[in-house]
């Protein structure tokens, strides 16, 4: 695991021991950021189920303004990786339940332009997160939400404000869905 390009190019990221965390592969990350292109420049990033922090740190390395990382188990690793890549001054790291912390950020009035959601597969977490994000209180106008999910997790929940822009499959195990937040879609 490494930062692919930008100010921290080539920096290796510390990963947790064991199989409880499944970091996004460099191949998938490179493809995703190729799709996003300059969409990360100057953006406010939210990286939920952040694991190593690899997606948010890659965005910061490529010119994002700030990143907020949330993970229940790996906050210390994210902090180490943010310091190691010299991106700690642009990072906020929260340890705890993703959904409770998202609620806290909503109450604080925080909004994000780009959200990475990469939870463990097959636990219903990406669907729950997507429904919470669909309410829009954490999303700036035209925000993008990137969800990494299992290759066989195909049923999308009914959404009011998030529109699926793209679905990309990587082998049999991983797919990436890119959504755009649109306020004018169905009202709650």
Steps between C-alpha positions, in 0.01 A plus 500: 500500500639835394407850391498491120561862402508858622689658788537169689567287192656162580447519878423155636200475731492299818225237495333325793596144579248226425209481261251726681592796277507465121682800352411609147756349265741733322353384166143594600617826662696598189197429278266693730720809510544481125119517471481789750777697330509859629177453702711482818674839463404733784228264627394414853523122545317264735652151517272266698602147597838650416722200585853615416375841385634418153215654299482826693878532514524438126247780448701734725820410318324595174392843622187458716459776759418293813402146594301363789563132577269277704570144608417306811815288511784664307522865605858453627609356164331786312678750726834328436438499122392866500819598683718272285363658179533854646123551459404508871446878496214449250350201685239454772487147639210362702489164677157353564176389345475637146127573518514680837795709384325585172205624710741711709655652186149583372417678825824698464387607151790338318458432130715305260555506124625143469421200720681166495306211654690170516354283778545127550304312235173308557397669826251755362721789611539668160122498452442655845769763436356581157153552648642732767697696239193518274339734754754753374587673823867405466523563127583821316309566175611259224707295747624162386466185712724205412395164642719192486304180547518129433475388139179311579330779699278641228176617660502878550271649764234746384661843497346847481797724430790280394512407133718214380743638242727202450553139601840340445576134578848372583523123469243299693556657840476879473280763346503876525184708473522875451197707601430872465296692756215694341273709718227527236426127482212337690416677824495306827 
